[in-house]
Amino acid sequence: MYIECMNRSLEPSISFGDATFIADILERTKDVKHARRLTAIRFRMLGYSSNEVCRLLRITHESLRKWVNAWNKSGEAGL
């Protein structure tokens, strides 16, 4: 049950935008940290597993969880 709940928290909401919206932002952003966070959110939206995202971006699961939760709460402004 805990794992199931944890996985749900790693699902980004599309209420603030979808993967295409994030791709548009990524083309304009110059902040590397912001781009990395947006990329993590976008990868999850595109169906990459949490493990894949963490491995590809060399981030911890804790960071990914924080970023997804921030996105779900406030969208881009939360990142």
N, C-alpha and C positions, 0 to 999 in steps of 0.2 A: 504494500500500500504506500509506504513512504517513497519508494522509487517512482511509482506511478505519479504521485503528487509532485515530486521533484521534476519529472519530465514535463509535466504540464507547465511548470513555471519557466521552462526553457522554450516555450512556444511564443514567438513574437506576435503581437496583435497587428492586424492590418488596419486598425482604426485610425492610425496616424499616417498610413501610406503603405504601399506594397513594395515588392522588390524592384519594380521599374522606377517608382518614385525615388527609392534610395539610390539607384544607379544614377539618376539625374543629379542628385545631391553630390554623389561621389565625384562626378565630373567637374564640379565647381569648387569643392572644398580644397583648401591648401593645408589644413591642419592634419598632420599625419595620425595623431592619436584619435581624433574624431573619425577619420576615414577608416581606421582599423575597427573601431566600435561599430560603425555603420556596416562595414563589410561582414562582421560577425552576425549582425541582425539579418542582413540580406541573405547570407548563406543559409541560415536557419529557415528563412522564408522559402528558399529554393529547395528545401528538403534535405540539406546536409545534416547528418547526425551531430549531436553535441560533441562527440569524440572527434569527428572529422574536422569540425570548425576549430576546436582547440588545437588539434595537431597542425592543421594548415596555417593557422595564425600564431601558433606558439603562445597560447594563452592558457590560463588555468580555467577549470570548470567554474570556480568561484567568480572569476572575472566575467565569464560568459553569462552566468546567472544574474549577476548584478546589472550587466548591460541590458539584458532582455527585460528584466524587471523595470529598469529605468525607462526603457523604450515603451513598455506597456503602460506605464504611468503617465509619461509626459512627451512621448515621441522624441523627435530629434533634439529638442531642447533639454531633455533629460540626460542626453549623452554628453 
